[in-house]
């Protein structure tokens, strides 16, 4: 009886996965991206965030492909790291670039690289390599097709005595000619520049554009997938009233060939 139930549950799960994949593919999402989002190895904590983060549409806009090499900068819990791993497949590579523990960090505080190191140790994600580096010292083992940072670019402006433009130039150097740099972040008020990076953890997308273009990139486009006109831009992104529902922008830049 238990075996019958188990088989039925497994069949149902497979059917749901197939249904999700087919629906996404029909909506213009490449099948390999839809399959990566539907991957049963992803934890439930990630899946519950999908409705808000729209990973299939976001990764499709970025243009990540099978066989690509991608650097996931400041990957946090590895939400996108897992998806990238399955998208690029066995011929691709994901470099999860996590910062070292701060010298001033309190004893027992979490290691910023721990989550992605656990992902890389899982054979299911054996194309993931973790690099523990300061972004000011960014150095990848090879040139990559894409550099991605999600909800973190604003924090680069909160690092004392750091020239963010110099980090953008490091990213430029890390990409292959024709490679793509994706910046996804929480939107601040128009013309606010970098005013709210440390208080509200938001940033003006036009300020980001100007800064990244100054490093040599060409602006290729932006997506409104994650825009939310009901967000007044007045609350910190961690405020329970808006957390997970912030107005977010996705900017796509390309290194000229």
FIKOLZA-1660 file (N, C-alpha, C; in steps of 0.1 Angstrom, whole numbers, plus 5000, padded with zeros to 4 digits):
% residues 257
   i   px   py   pz ch aa at
   1 5008 4988 5000  A  X  N
   1 5000 5000 5000  A  X CA
   1 5009 5013 5000  A  X  C
   2 5019 5013 5009  A  X  N
   2 5028 5024 5009  A  X CA
   2 5035 5026 4996  A  X  C
   3 5039 5015 4990  A  X  N
   3 5047 5016 4977  A  X CA
   3 5038 5022 4966  A  X  C
   4 5025 5018 4966  A  X  N
   4 5016 5023 4957  A  X CA
   4 5014 5038 4958  A  X  C
   5 5013 5042 4971  A  X  N
   5 5011 5057 4974  A  X CA
   5 5024 5064 4969  A  X  C
   6 5035 5059 4972  A  X  N
   6 5048 5065 4969  A  X CA
   6 5049 5067 4954  A  X  C
   7 5046 5056 4946  A  X  N
   7 5046 5057 4932  A  X CA
   7 5036 5068 4926  A  X  C
   8 5025 5068 4932  A  X  N
   8 5015 5078 4928  A  X CA
   8 5019 5092 4931  A  X  C
   9 5025 5094 4942  A  X  N
   9 5030 5107 4946  A  X CA
   9 5042 5111 4936  A  X  C
  10 5050 5102 4933  A  X  N
  10 5061 5105 4924  A  X CA
  10 5056 5108 4910  A  X  C
  11 5046 5101 4905  A  X  N
  11 5040 5103 4892  A  X CA
  11 5033 5117 4892  A  X  C
  12 5027 5121 4903  A  X  N
  12 5020 5134 4904  A  X CA
  12 5031 5145 4903  A  X  C
  13 5042 5143 4911  A  X  N
  13 5052 5153 4911  A  X CA
  13 5058 5155 4897  A  X  C
  14 5061 5143 4890  A  X  N
  14 5066 5144 4877  A  X CA
  14 5057 5151 4867  A  X  C
  15 5044 5148 4869  A  X  N
  15 5034 5155 4860  A  X CA
  15 5033 5170 4862  A  X  C
  16 5034 5174 4875  A  X  N
  16 5034 5188 4878  A  X CA
  16 5046 5195 4872  A  X  C
  17 5058 5188 4874  A  X  N
  17 5070 5194 4868  A  X CA
  17 5069 5195 4853  A  X  C
  18 5063 5185 4846  A  X  N
  18 5062 5185 4832  A  X CA
  18 5052 5197 4828  A  X  C
  19 5041 5198 4836  A  X  N
  19 5032 5208 4833  A  X CA
  19 5038 5222 4834  A  X  C
  20 5045 5224 4844  A  X  N
  20 5052 5237 4846  A  X CA
  20 5061 5240 4835  A  X  C
  21 5070 5230 4831  A  X  N
  21 5080 5232 4821  A  X CA
  21 5073 5235 4808  A  X  C
  22 5063 5227 4804  A  X  N
  22 5056 5229 4792  A  X CA
  22 5049 5243 4791  A  X  C
  23 5043 5247 4802  A  X  N
  23 5036 5260 4802  A  X CA
  23 5046 5271 4801  A  X  C
  24 5058 5270 4807  A  X  N
  24 5068 5281 4806  A  X CA
  24 5074 5282 4792  A  X  C
  25 5076 5270 4786  A  X  N
  25 5082 5269 4772  A  X CA
  25 5072 5275 4763  A  X  C
  26 5059 5273 4765  A  X  N
  26 5049 5278 4756  A  X CA
  26 5048 5293 4757  A  X  C
  27 5052 5299 4768  A  X  N
  27 5051 5313 4770  A  X CA
  27 5064 5320 4766  A  X  C
  28 5073 5314 4759  A  X  N
  28 5085 5320 4754  A  X CA
  28 5097 5318 4762  A  X  C
  29 5096 5310 4773  A  X  N
  29 5107 5306 4781  A  X CA
  29 5114 5294 4775  A  X  C
  30 5127 5294 4772  A  X  N
  30 5134 5282 4767  A  X CA
  30 5132 5270 4776  A  X  C
  31 5131 5259 4770  A  X  N
  31 5128 5247 4778  A  X CA
  31 5139 5244 4788  A  X  C
  32 5151 5247 4785  A  X  N
  32 5162 5243 4795  A  X CA
  32 5161 5253 4807  A  X  C
  33 5156 5265 4805  A  X  N
  33 5154 5274 4816  A  X CA
  33 5142 5270 4825  A  X  C
  34 5131 5266 4818  A  X  N
  34 5120 5262 4825  A  X CA
  34 5123 5249 4833  A  X  C
  35 5131 5240 4828  A  X  N
  35 5134 5228 4834  A  X CA
  35 5143 5231 4847  A  X  C
  36 5152 5241 4846  A  X  N
  36 5161 5244 4857  A  X CA
  36 5152 5250 4869  A  X  C
  37 5142 5258 4866  A  X  N
  37 5134 5263 4876  A  X CA
  37 5125 5252 4882  A  X  C
  38 5121 5242 4874  A  X  N
  38 5113 5231 4879  A  X CA
  38 5121 5220 4885  A  X  C
  39 5134 5221 4885  A  X  N
  39 5143 5211 4890  A  X CA
  39 5139 5207 4905  A  X  C
  40 5135 5194 4907  A  X  N
  40 5131 5190 4920  A  X CA
  40 5141 5191 4931  A  X  C
  41 5154 5193 4927  A  X  N
  41 5165 5194 4937  A  X CA
  41 5165 5207 4944  A  X  C
  42 5158 5217 4938  A  X  N
  42 5157 5230 4944  A  X CA
  42 5150 5229 4958  A  X  C
  43 5154 5236 4968  A  X  N
  43 5148 5235 4981  A  X CA
  43 5134 5243 4981  A  X  C
  44 5125 5239 4990  A  X  N
  44 5112 5245 4990  A  X CA
  44 5114 5260 4994  A  X  C
  45 5124 5264 5002  A  X  N
  45 5126 5278 5005  A  X CA
  45 5128 5286 4993  A  X  C
  46 5134 5281 4983  A  X  N
  46 5136 5288 4970  A  X CA
  46 5123 5289 4962  A  X  C
  47 5117 5277 4962  A  X  N
  47 5104 5276 4953  A  X CA
  47 5094 5286 4958  A  X  C
  48 5093 5288 4971  A  X  N
  48 5082 5297 4976  A  X CA
  48 5085 5312 4972  A  X  C
  49 5097 5315 4968  A  X  N
  49 5100 5328 4964  A  X CA
  49 5099 5330 4949  A  X  C
  50 5096 5320 4942  A  X  N
  50 5096 5321 4927  A  X CA
  50 5085 5330 4922  A  X  C
  51 5073 5330 4928  A  X  N
  51 5062 5339 4923  A  X CA
  51 5066 5353 4923  A  X  C
  52 5074 5357 4933  A  X  N
  52 5079 5371 4934  A  X CA
  52 5091 5374 4926  A  X  C
  53 5100 5364 4925  A  X  N
  53 5113 5367 4918  A  X CA
  53 5113 5363 4904  A  X  C
  54 5103 5356 4899  A  X  N
  54 5101 5353 4885  A  X CA
  54 5114 5348 4878  A  X  C
  55 5121 5338 4883  A  X  N
  55 5134 5334 4878  A  X CA
  55 5134 5330 4864  A  X  C
  56 5124 5323 4859  A  X  N
  56 5124 5318 4845  A  X CA
  56 5124 5330 4836  A  X  C
  57 5115 5340 4838  A  X  N
  57 5115 5351 4829  A  X CA
  57 5128 5360 4830  A  X  C
  58 5133 5361 4843  A  X  N
  58 5145 5369 4845  A  X CA
  58 5157 5363 4838  A  X  C
  59 5159 5350 4840  A  X  N
  59 5171 5344 4833  A  X CA
  59 5169 5344 4818  A  X  C
  60 5157 5342 4813  A  X  N
  60 5154 5343 4799  A  X CA
  60 5158 5356 4793  A  X  C
  61 5154 5367 4800  A  X  N
  61 5158 5381 4796  A  X CA
  61 5173 5382 4796  A  X  C
  62 5180 5377 4806  A  X  N
  62 5195 5378 4806  A  X CA
  62 5201 5371 4794  A  X  C
  63 5195 5360 4790  A  X  N
  63 5200 5353 4778  A  X CA
  63 5210 5342 4781  A  X  C
  64 5210 5337 4794  A  X  N
  64 5219 5326 4797  A  X CA
  64 5216 5314 4789  A  X  C
  65 5226 5307 4784  A  X  N
  65 5224 5295 4776  A  X CA
  65 5231 5283 4781  A  X  C
  66 5227 5271 4775  A  X  N
  66 5234 5259 4778  A  X CA
  66 5249 5260 4773  A  X  C
  67 5258 5256 4782  A  X  N
  67 5272 5256 4778  A  X CA
  67 5279 5269 4782  A  X  C
  68 5271 5279 4787  A  X  N
  68 5277 5292 4790  A  X CA
  68 5285 5291 4804  A  X  C
  69 5294 5300 4805  A  X  N
  69 5301 5302 4818  A  X CA
  69 5297 5315 4824  A  X  C
  70 5292 5314 4837  A  X  N
  70 5286 5326 4843  A  X CA
  70 5292 5328 4857  A  X  C
  71 5294 5341 4861  A  X  N
  71 5299 5344 4874  A  X CA
  71 5287 5350 4882  A  X  C
  72 5283 5344 4893  A  X  N
  72 5273 5348 4902  A  X CA
  72 5279 5356 4913  A  X  C
  73 5279 5369 4912  A  X  N
  73 5286 5378 4922  A  X CA
  73 5277 5380 4935  A  X  C
  74 5283 5377 4946  A  X  N
  74 5276 5379 4959  A  X CA
  74 5263 5370 4959  A  X  C
  75 5264 5357 4958  A  X  N
  75 5253 5348 4956  A  X CA
  75 5244 5346 4967  A  X  C
  76 5248 5350 4979  A  X  N
  76 5240 5348 4991  A  X CA
  76 5237 5333 4994  A  X  C
  77 5224 5330 4994  A  X  N
  77 5220 5316 4997  A  X CA
  77 5221 5307 4985  A  X  C
  78 5224 5313 4973  A  X  N
  78 5225 5305 4961  A  X CA
  78 5212 5303 4954  A  X  C
  79 5203 5311 4956  A  X  N
  79 5190 5310 4949  A  X CA
  79 5192 5309 4934  A  X  C
  80 5200 5318 4928  A  X  N
  80 5202 5318 4913  A  X CA
  80 5213 5308 4910  A  X  C
  81 5222 5305 4919  A  X  N
  81 5234 5296 4916  A  X CA
  81 5229 5283 4912  A  X  C
  82 5219 5277 4919  A  X  N
  82 5213 5264 4916  A  X CA
  82 5207 5264 4902  A  X  C
  83 5199 5275 4899  A  X  N
  83 5192 5276 4886  A  X CA
  83 5203 5277 4875  A  X  C
  84 5213 5286 4877  A  X  N
  84 5223 5287 4867  A  X CA
  84 5230 5274 4864  A  X  C
  85 5233 5266 4874  A  X  N
  85 5240 5253 4873  A  X CA
  85 5232 5244 4863  A  X  C
  86 5219 5243 4865  A  X  N
  86 5211 5234 4856  A  X CA
  86 5209 5241 4842  A  X  C
  87 5208 5254 4842  A  X  N
  87 5207 5260 4829  A  X CA
  87 5219 5258 4820  A  X  C
  88 5231 5260 4825  A  X  N
  88 5243 5259 4817  A  X CA
  88 5247 5245 4814  A  X  C
  89 5243 5236 4823  A  X  N
  89 5245 5221 4821  A  X CA
  89 5259 5217 4822  A  X  C
  90 5262 5204 4819  A  X  N
  90 5275 5198 4822  A  X CA
  90 5286 5205 4814  A  X  C
  91 5283 5211 4803  A  X  N
  91 5294 5218 4795  A  X CA
  91 5296 5232 4799  A  X  C
  92 5288 5237 4808  A  X  N
  92 5289 5251 4813  A  X CA
  92 5296 5251 4827  A  X  C
  93 5297 5263 4832  A  X  N
  93 5304 5264 4845  A  X CA
  93 5298 5276 4852  A  X  C
  94 5296 5275 4865  A  X  N
  94 5291 5286 4874  A  X CA
  94 5302 5289 4884  A  X  C
  95 5306 5302 4884  A  X  N
  95 5315 5306 4894  A  X CA
  95 5308 5315 4904  A  X  C
  96 5306 5309 4916  A  X  N
  96 5299 5317 4927  A  X CA
  96 5309 5324 4935  A  X  C
  97 5309 5337 4933  A  X  N
  97 5319 5346 4939  A  X CA
  97 5314 5352 4952  A  X  C
  98 5319 5347 4963  A  X  N
  98 5314 5351 4976  A  X CA
  98 5325 5359 4984  A  X  C
  99 5321 5368 4992  A  X  N
  99 5331 5376 4999  A  X CA
  99 5337 5368 5011  A  X  C
 100 5350 5371 5015  A  X  N
 100 5355 5365 5027  A  X CA
 100 5348 5370 5039  A  X  C
 101 5350 5363 5050  A  X  N
 101 5344 5368 5063  A  X CA
 101 5352 5381 5067  A  X  C
 102 5344 5390 5071  A  X  N
 102 5350 5403 5075  A  X CA
 102 5359 5401 5088  A  X  C
 103 5370 5408 5088  A  X  N
 103 5379 5407 5100  A  X CA
 103 5371 5411 5113  A  X  C
 104 5362 5420 5111  A  X  N
 104 5354 5426 5123  A  X CA
 104 5342 5417 5126  A  X  C
 105 5339 5406 5119  A  X  N
 105 5327 5399 5121  A  X CA
 105 5328 5392 5135  A  X  C
 106 5316 5392 5141  A  X  N
 106 5315 5386 5154  A  X CA
 106 5317 5371 5154  A  X  C
 107 5323 5365 5164  A  X  N
 107 5325 5351 5165  A  X CA
 107 5311 5344 5164  A  X  C
 108 5311 5334 5155  A  X  N
 108 5299 5326 5153  A  X CA
 108 5290 5332 5142  A  X  C
 109 5293 5343 5137  A  X  N
 109 5285 5349 5126  A  X CA
 109 5286 5340 5113  A  X  C
 110 5276 5340 5105  A  X  N
 110 5276 5331 5093  A  X CA
 110 5287 5335 5083  A  X  C
 111 5293 5324 5077  A  X  N
 111 5303 5326 5067  A  X CA
 111 5296 5329 5054  A  X  C
 112 5299 5340 5047  A  X  N
 112 5292 5344 5035  A  X CA
 112 5293 5334 5024  A  X  C
 113 5303 5325 5024  A  X  N
 113 5305 5315 5014  A  X CA
 113 5299 5302 5017  A  X  C
 114 5294 5300 5029  A  X  N
 114 5290 5287 5034  A  X CA
 114 5279 5281 5025  A  X  C
 115 5269 5289 5022  A  X  N
 115 5257 5283 5015  A  X CA
 115 5261 5278 5001  A  X  C
 116 5269 5286 4994  A  X  N
 116 5272 5282 4980  A  X CA
 116 5283 5271 4981  A  X  C
 117 5291 5270 4991  A  X  N
 117 5300 5259 4992  A  X CA
 117 5293 5246 4994  A  X  C
 118 5282 5246 5002  A  X  N
 118 5273 5234 5003  A  X CA
 118 5267 5230 4990  A  X  C
 119 5263 5240 4982  A  X  N
 119 5257 5237 4969  A  X CA
 119 5268 5230 4960  A  X  C
 120 5280 5236 4960  A  X  N
 120 5291 5231 4952  A  X CA
 120 5295 5216 4956  A  X  C
 121 5293 5213 4969  A  X  N
 121 5296 5200 4974  A  X CA
 121 5286 5189 4970  A  X  C
 122 5274 5194 4965  A  X  N
 122 5264 5185 4961  A  X CA
 122 5266 5180 4946  A  X  C
 123 5268 5167 4944  A  X  N
 123 5271 5162 4930  A  X CA
 123 5261 5167 4920  A  X  C
 124 5249 5170 4924  A  X  N
 124 5239 5175 4914  A  X CA
 124 5243 5188 4908  A  X  C
 125 5252 5196 4915  A  X  N
 125 5256 5209 4911  A  X CA
 125 5271 5209 4909  A  X  C
 126 5276 5199 4903  A  X  N
 126 5291 5197 4902  A  X CA
 126 5298 5206 4892  A  X  C
 127 5290 5215 4885  A  X  N
 127 5296 5225 4877  A  X CA
 127 5298 5238 4884  A  X  C
 128 5295 5239 4897  A  X  N
 128 5296 5251 4905  A  X CA
 128 5310 5251 4912  A  X  C
 129 5317 5262 4910  A  X  N
 129 5330 5265 4916  A  X CA
 129 5328 5277 4925  A  X  C
 130 5332 5276 4937  A  X  N
 130 5331 5288 4947  A  X CA
 130 5345 5295 4947  A  X  C
 131 5344 5308 4946  A  X  N
 131 5356 5316 4947  A  X CA
 131 5354 5326 4958  A  X  C
 132 5362 5326 4968  A  X  N
 132 5361 5335 4979  A  X CA
 132 5370 5347 4977  A  X  C
 133 5364 5358 4973  A  X  N
 133 5372 5370 4969  A  X CA
 133 5365 5383 4972  A  X  C
 134 5373 5393 4974  A  X  N
 134 5367 5406 4975  A  X CA
 134 5365 5411 4960  A  X  C
 135 5354 5417 4957  A  X  N
 135 5352 5421 4943  A  X CA
 135 5362 5431 4938  A  X  C
 136 5369 5438 4947  A  X  N
 136 5379 5447 4943  A  X CA
 136 5391 5439 4937  A  X  C
 137 5392 5426 4941  A  X  N
 137 5403 5418 4936  A  X CA
 137 5397 5407 4927  A  X  C
 138 5386 5409 4920  A  X  N
 138 5379 5399 4912  A  X CA
 138 5389 5393 4902  A  X  C
 139 5390 5380 4902  A  X  N
 139 5399 5373 4893  A  X CA
 139 5393 5359 4890  A  X  C
 140 5388 5357 4878  A  X  N
 140 5382 5344 4875  A  X CA
 140 5392 5335 4868  A  X  C
 141 5390 5322 4868  A  X  N
 141 5399 5313 4862  A  X CA
 141 5399 5314 4847  A  X  C
 142 5388 5320 4841  A  X  N
 142 5387 5321 4827  A  X CA
 142 5377 5332 4824  A  X  C
 143 5377 5337 4811  A  X  N
 143 5367 5347 4807  A  X CA
 143 5353 5340 4807  A  X  C
 144 5343 5348 4811  A  X  N
 144 5330 5342 4812  A  X CA
 144 5320 5349 4802  A  X  C
 145 5309 5342 4799  A  X  N
 145 5299 5348 4790  A  X CA
 145 5290 5358 4797  A  X  C
 146 5288 5356 4810  A  X  N
 146 5279 5365 4818  A  X CA
 146 5284 5367 4832  A  X  C
 147 5282 5379 4837  A  X  N
 147 5284 5382 4851  A  X CA
 147 5270 5387 4856  A  X  C
 148 5266 5382 4867  A  X  N
 148 5253 5385 4872  A  X CA
 148 5254 5389 4887  A  X  C
 149 5247 5400 4891  A  X  N
 149 5245 5403 4905  A  X CA
 149 5231 5407 4907  A  X  C
 150 5225 5401 4918  A  X  N
 150 5211 5403 4921  A  X CA
 150 5209 5409 4935  A  X  C
 151 5203 5420 4935  A  X  N
 151 5199 5427 4948  A  X CA
 151 5212 5431 4956  A  X  C
 152 5223 5433 4949  A  X  N
 152 5236 5435 4957  A  X CA
 152 5243 5447 4952  A  X  C
 153 5240 5452 4940  A  X  N
 153 5249 5463 4934  A  X CA
 153 5248 5475 4943  A  X  C
 154 5237 5478 4949  A  X  N
 154 5236 5490 4958  A  X CA
 154 5246 5489 4970  A  X  C
 155 5248 5476 4975  A  X  N
 155 5257 5474 4986  A  X CA
 155 5272 5477 4983  A  X  C
 156 5275 5476 4970  A  X  N
 156 5289 5480 4966  A  X CA
 156 5292 5494 4970  A  X  C
 157 5282 5503 4971  A  X  N
 157 5284 5516 4974  A  X CA
 157 5284 5518 4990  A  X  C
 158 5282 5507 4997  A  X  N
 158 5283 5508 5011  A  X CA
 158 5296 5503 5017  A  X  C
 159 5305 5499 5008  A  X  N
 159 5318 5494 5013  A  X CA
 159 5327 5506 5014  A  X  C
 160 5333 5508 5026  A  X  N
 160 5341 5519 5028  A  X CA
 160 5353 5520 5019  A  X  C
 161 5356 5532 5014  A  X  N
 161 5368 5534 5006  A  X CA
 161 5369 5526 4993  A  X  C
 162 5358 5522 4987  A  X  N
 162 5358 5514 4975  A  X CA
 162 5353 5522 4963  A  X  C
 163 5360 5521 4952  A  X  N
 163 5356 5528 4940  A  X CA
 163 5348 5518 4932  A  X  C
 164 5334 5520 4932  A  X  N
 164 5326 5510 4925  A  X CA
 164 5329 5510 4910  A  X  C
 165 5333 5521 4904  A  X  N
 165 5336 5521 4890  A  X CA
 165 5348 5512 4887  A  X  C
 166 5357 5511 4897  A  X  N
 166 5369 5501 4895  A  X CA
 166 5364 5487 4895  A  X  C
 167 5354 5484 4904  A  X  N
 167 5348 5470 4904  A  X CA
 167 5341 5468 4890  A  X  C
 168 5334 5477 4885  A  X  N
 168 5328 5476 4872  A  X CA
 168 5338 5473 4861  A  X  C
 169 5350 5479 4862  A  X  N
 169 5360 5476 4852  A  X CA
 169 5366 5462 4854  A  X  C
 170 5367 5457 4866  A  X  N
 170 5371 5444 4869  A  X CA
 170 5361 5434 4862  A  X  C
 171 5348 5437 4864  A  X  N
 171 5338 5429 4857  A  X CA
 171 5339 5429 4842  A  X  C
 172 5342 5441 4837  A  X  N
 172 5344 5442 4822  A  X CA
 172 5355 5433 4818  A  X  C
 173 5366 5433 4825  A  X  N
 173 5378 5425 4822  A  X CA
 173 5375 5410 4823  A  X  C
 174 5366 5406 4832  A  X  N
 174 5363 5392 4834  A  X CA
 174 5355 5386 4823  A  X  C
 175 5348 5394 4815  A  X  N
 175 5339 5390 4805  A  X CA
 175 5346 5387 4791  A  X  C
 176 5341 5378 4784  A  X  N
 176 5345 5376 4770  A  X CA
 176 5340 5388 4762  A  X  C
 177 5347 5391 4751  A  X  N
 177 5341 5402 4742  A  X CA
 177 5327 5397 4738  A  X  C
 178 5317 5406 4739  A  X  N
 178 5304 5403 4737  A  X CA
 178 5296 5398 4749  A  X  C
 179 5303 5396 4760  A  X  N
 179 5297 5391 4772  A  X CA
 179 5287 5401 4778  A  X  C
 180 5279 5396 4787  A  X  N
 180 5268 5403 4793  A  X CA
 180 5270 5405 4808  A  X  C
 181 5266 5417 4813  A  X  N
 181 5266 5420 4827  A  X CA
 181 5252 5424 4831  A  X  C
 182 5246 5416 4840  A  X  N
 182 5232 5418 4845  A  X CA
 182 5233 5424 4859  A  X  C
 183 5225 5435 4860  A  X  N
 183 5224 5441 4874  A  X CA
 183 5209 5441 4877  A  X  C
 184 5205 5434 4887  A  X  N
 184 5191 5434 4892  A  X CA
 184 5191 5440 4906  A  X  C
 185 5183 5450 4909  A  X  N
 185 5184 5456 4922  A  X CA
 185 5170 5463 4925  A  X  C
 186 5170 5467 4938  A  X  N
 186 5158 5474 4943  A  X CA
 186 5158 5489 4939  A  X  C
 187 5147 5494 4933  A  X  N
 187 5147 5507 4928  A  X CA
 187 5145 5518 4938  A  X  C
 188 5152 5529 4937  A  X  N
 188 5151 5541 4945  A  X CA
 188 5144 5551 4937  A  X  C
 189 5141 5563 4943  A  X  N
 189 5134 5574 4936  A  X CA
 189 5143 5578 4924  A  X  C
 190 5136 5583 4914  A  X  N
 190 5142 5589 4902  A  X CA
 190 5151 5601 4907  A  X  C
 191 5163 5601 4901  A  X  N
 191 5173 5612 4904  A  X CA
 191 5178 5612 4918  A  X  C
 192 5176 5601 4925  A  X  N
 192 5182 5600 4939  A  X CA
 192 5196 5595 4939  A  X  C
 193 5201 5590 4928  A  X  N
 193 5215 5586 4927  A  X CA
 193 5218 5574 4937  A  X  C
 194 5228 5577 4945  A  X  N
 194 5232 5567 4955  A  X CA
 194 5228 5570 4969  A  X  C
 195 5219 5579 4970  A  X  N
 195 5215 5585 4983  A  X CA
 195 5210 5574 4993  A  X  C
 196 5202 5564 4988  A  X  N
 196 5195 5555 4996  A  X CA
 196 5202 5541 4997  A  X  C
 197 5214 5540 4993  A  X  N
 197 5220 5526 4993  A  X CA
 197 5222 5520 5006  A  X  C
 198 5226 5529 5016  A  X  N
 198 5228 5523 5030  A  X CA
 198 5216 5524 5039  A  X  C
 199 5207 5533 5036  A  X  N
 199 5195 5535 5045  A  X CA
 199 5184 5526 5041  A  X  C
 200 5179 5527 5028  A  X  N
 200 5168 5519 5023  A  X CA
 200 5172 5507 5015  A  X  C
 201 5185 5506 5012  A  X  N
 201 5191 5495 5004  A  X CA
 201 5184 5495 4990  A  X  C
 202 5184 5507 4984  A  X  N
 202 5178 5509 4971  A  X CA
 202 5188 5518 4963  A  X  C
 203 5186 5518 4950  A  X  N
 203 5195 5526 4941  A  X CA
 203 5187 5530 4929  A  X  C
 204 5191 5542 4924  A  X  N
 204 5185 5547 4912  A  X CA
 204 5190 5540 4900  A  X  C
 205 5182 5534 4892  A  X  N
 205 5187 5527 4880  A  X CA
 205 5194 5535 4870  A  X  C
 206 5191 5548 4869  A  X  N
 206 5198 5557 4860  A  X CA
 206 5212 5559 4865  A  X  C
 207 5214 5560 4878  A  X  N
 207 5228 5561 4883  A  X CA
 207 5236 5549 4880  A  X  C
 208 5230 5537 4881  A  X  N
 208 5237 5525 4878  A  X CA
 208 5241 5525 4863  A  X  C
 209 5232 5528 4855  A  X  N
 209 5235 5529 4840  A  X CA
 209 5247 5537 4838  A  X  C
 210 5247 5549 4843  A  X  N
 210 5258 5559 4840  A  X CA
 210 5271 5553 4845  A  X  C
 211 5271 5547 4857  A  X  N
 211 5283 5542 4863  A  X CA
 211 5289 5530 4855  A  X  C
 212 5280 5521 4851  A  X  N
 212 5284 5509 4844  A  X CA
 212 5289 5513 4830  A  X  C
 213 5282 5521 4823  A  X  N
 213 5286 5526 4810  A  X CA
 213 5300 5532 4810  A  X  C
 214 5303 5539 4821  A  X  N
 214 5316 5546 4822  A  X CA
 214 5327 5536 4823  A  X  C
 215 5324 5523 4826  A  X  N
 215 5335 5513 4827  A  X CA
 215 5337 5507 4814  A  X  C
 216 5330 5511 4803  A  X  N
 216 5332 5506 4790  A  X CA
 216 5321 5498 4784  A  X  C
 217 5310 5495 4792  A  X  N
 217 5299 5487 4787  A  X CA
 217 5290 5495 4778  A  X  C
 218 5282 5488 4770  A  X  N
 218 5271 5494 4762  A  X CA
 218 5258 5489 4769  A  X  C
 219 5249 5498 4771  A  X  N
 219 5236 5495 4777  A  X CA
 219 5228 5489 4766  A  X  C
 220 5223 5477 4769  A  X  N
 220 5215 5469 4759  A  X CA
 220 5200 5469 4761  A  X  C
 221 5196 5471 4773  A  X  N
 221 5182 5471 4775  A  X CA
 221 5178 5468 4790  A  X  C
 222 5166 5469 4793  A  X  N
 222 5161 5467 4807  A  X CA
 222 5148 5459 4806  A  X  C
 223 5145 5453 4817  A  X  N
 223 5132 5445 4818  A  X CA
 223 5124 5451 4829  A  X  C
 224 5111 5451 4827  A  X  N
 224 5101 5455 4837  A  X CA
 224 5094 5443 4844  A  X  C
 225 5100 5431 4843  A  X  N
 225 5094 5419 4848  A  X CA
 225 5091 5421 4863  A  X  C
 226 5100 5428 4870  A  X  N
 226 5099 5429 4885  A  X CA
 226 5095 5443 4890  A  X  C
 227 5090 5451 4881  A  X  N
 227 5086 5464 4885  A  X CA
 227 5073 5464 4893  A  X  C
 228 5072 5472 4903  A  X  N
 228 5060 5473 4911  A  X CA
 228 5057 5488 4913  A  X  C
 229 5047 5493 4906  A  X  N
 229 5043 5507 4907  A  X CA
 229 5037 5511 4920  A  X  C
 230 5033 5500 4928  A  X  N
 230 5027 5503 4941  A  X CA
 230 5037 5505 4952  A  X  C
 231 5050 5503 4949  A  X  N
 231 5061 5505 4959  A  X CA
 231 5064 5520 4959  A  X  C
 232 5062 5527 4970  A  X  N
 232 5065 5542 4970  A  X CA
 232 5080 5545 4971  A  X  C
 233 5089 5535 4973  A  X  N
 233 5103 5537 4974  A  X CA
 233 5107 5544 4987  A  X  C
 234 5098 5544 4997  A  X  N
 234 5101 5551 5009  A  X CA
 234 5105 5542 5021  A  X  C
 235 5103 5529 5019  A  X  N
 235 5106 5520 5030  A  X CA
 235 5119 5512 5027  A  X  C
 236 5126 5508 5037  A  X  N
 236 5137 5499 5035  A  X CA
 236 5132 5486 5030  A  X  C
 237 5141 5479 5022  A  X  N
 237 5136 5467 5015  A  X CA
 237 5134 5455 5024  A  X  C
 238 5139 5457 5037  A  X  N
 238 5136 5446 5047  A  X CA
 238 5124 5449 5055  A  X  C
 239 5117 5460 5053  A  X  N
 239 5105 5463 5060  A  X CA
 239 5094 5452 5056  A  X  C
 240 5088 5446 5066  A  X  N
 240 5078 5435 5064  A  X CA
 240 5067 5440 5054  A  X  C
 241 5064 5453 5054  A  X  N
 241 5053 5457 5046  A  X CA
 241 5056 5456 5031  A  X  C
 242 5069 5456 5027  A  X  N
 242 5073 5456 5013  A  X CA
 242 5082 5445 5010  A  X  C
 243 5088 5438 5019  A  X  N
 243 5098 5428 5017  A  X CA
 243 5093 5417 5007  A  X  C
 244 5101 5415 4997  A  X  N
 244 5098 5405 4986  A  X CA
 244 5089 5411 4976  A  X  C
 245 5084 5423 4978  A  X  N
 245 5075 5429 4968  A  X CA
 245 5080 5443 4963  A  X  C
 246 5093 5446 4965  A  X  N
 246 5098 5458 4961  A  X CA
 246 5098 5461 4946  A  X  C
 247 5098 5473 4942  A  X  N
 247 5100 5477 4928  A  X CA
 247 5115 5474 4924  A  X  C
 248 5117 5465 4915  A  X  N
 248 5130 5461 4911  A  X CA
 248 5132 5463 4896  A  X  C
 249 5145 5466 4892  A  X  N
 249 5148 5468 4878  A  X CA
 249 5159 5457 4875  A  X  C
 250 5159 5454 4862  A  X  N
 250 5169 5445 4856  A  X CA
 250 5176 5452 4844  A  X  C
 251 5189 5455 4845  A  X  N
 251 5196 5462 4835  A  X CA
 251 5206 5452 4828  A  X  C
 252 5206 5453 4815  A  X  N
 252 5215 5444 4807  A  X CA
 252 5225 5452 4800  A  X  C
 253 5238 5449 4802  A  X  N
 253 5249 5456 4796  A  X CA
 253 5257 5446 4788  A  X  C
 254 5264 5451 4778  A  X  N
 254 5273 5442 4770  A  X CA
 254 5286 5448 4768  A  X  C
 255 5296 5439 4769  A  X  N
 255 5310 5443 4766  A  X CA
 255 5312 5442 4751  A  X  C
 256 5316 5453 4744  A  X  N
 256 5317 5453 4730  A  X CA
 256 5327 5443 4725  A  X  C
 257 5324 5437 4713  A  X  N
 257 5333 5427 4707  A  X CA
 257 5345 5434 4701  A  X  C
% end
